[in-house]
Amino acid sequence: MPGKVLVVENHDALRRLYTGELADDGYAVTEAADALAAIDSAAQARPDVVVLGACTSATRESGRGLETLARFLKSLGCLLVVNAGNLPIVGRDCLAQIADAIVLKCADMGALRQTLRRLLPDAITD
C-alpha cells in the first residue's frame, strides 16, 4: 500500500517537483500551497506524512503561525519539515522539537526520499 504524503510548499516550482517526483515513486500525494489549504487538505486526505516547507506563506508573519501549523499537522501523523535554512534559530529549535525529521530544501530529492523511506518503511514505492 502506498504511503499518503501531503506536500505543503508555497513555491510553485518546488511543490510541483516534490509532488511529481513522490507520485512517480508510488506515493499517494496531495498538495497545498499555503497554511489554510494545508489544514483543509490534511483533514480530508489524512496523510501518513506531511512534507512542510518551513517558509510556507501565512506562517512568516510570526513564528507562532509556523509552530501552530506544525503542531496541527504533526497531530495527524508524521511531520517532515523541509527547511530552507533561513529560519531564525528560534524557529529551527521549535521545529526540531515538533518534527519527526528535518531535511534541507533543495532540488536534489535524495535526502527527502531517504527520509520518507525511513518514516514510512511499509509503504510500497517503485
N, C-alpha and C positions, 0 to 999 in steps of 0.2 A: 504494500500500500504506500503510495507516495506521501511524503510529508507535506503539510499545508504551511505555506510561508506567506506572510504579509510583508510587502516591501513598502516602507514609508520613507519617501525621499522627495524633497521639493525641487531638486534639479532634474528636469525632464530627461536629459540625456542619460544620467546615471540611473534614474528609475527605470527607463526603458532597457538599459543594458542589464541591470540586475534581474528585472522581470523576465526578459527574453532568455538570458543565459540559464537562470534557475529553472524556467519552464523546459528548456532543452535538456536539462539534467534530470527531468522527470518529476520535479516538484509541482504541486498544485499551487499556483501563485496568484495572489490578489495584490493590488497595488493601491496606494493612496498618496496624494500629492501634499497633503497638509495634515495638521493635527486633528481637525474636525472630521475630515474624511477617514482618518486612521481609526478614530473611535467608532464610526459607523461600520467601516469595513471589518474591524476586529470583532464587533458584536455579531455581525452576520456570518462571517467566514469561520470564526473560531479557529484561528491558526495555531499550529504547533509551535511555530517560531515567528517572532516579529523582527524583521531587519529594519532598525530605526536609524535614519540619517540624523545625526546628532544636531544638525542645524536646521531641522525641519521648520518651515515657516509656522508662525503662531506660537513658537516656543522661544524665539530670540529675545522678546521684549524683557523677559525676566527668567532667571534660572529656575524659578518655581514652576513655570509653564512646562519646561522640559522635564523637570523632576516629576511633576504630576502626570504628564503623558506617559513617561517611562514606567511609573508605578502602576498606572492603569493597564498598560499593555502587558507588563510582567504578570499581573494578576490573571491574565488569560492563558498564559503559557510561558515558554522560554522567551527571553528578550536578548537579542543580539544587536548591539549598538555599533554602527559604522561611524567612526569619528574622523572628522577632517583634520583633527589635530590642533584646531584653532580655538577650541573651547577654553574658557578660563579654568584655572586649576580647580576652583570650587565646583564647577560643572563636571569636570572629569572625575573628581573624587566622588561626587554624588552618583554619577552613572556607574562607576566601578562598584559601588555598594549594591546597586539595584540589578545590574545586568548579569546575565549568565556568561557573557563573553563580549569582548570589545575588539574590533579589528579596525585598522586604518582604512579610510575611504580612498579607493583608487580604482582605476580601470582594470587592474590585474585581479581576476576573480579567484586566484589560488587560495589566499587566506580565508576568504569568505566561504568558498566551497569546503575547505578542510574543516572549518569551524562548524558549518551546518552538518557535515557528516558526523562530527563528534556530538553535537546536540541532538541529532535525530539518527541514532545508529540503526534503527529498524526500518527507516524509510528506504524504499527501493528507488534507486536512481539509475539512469542509463549512462 
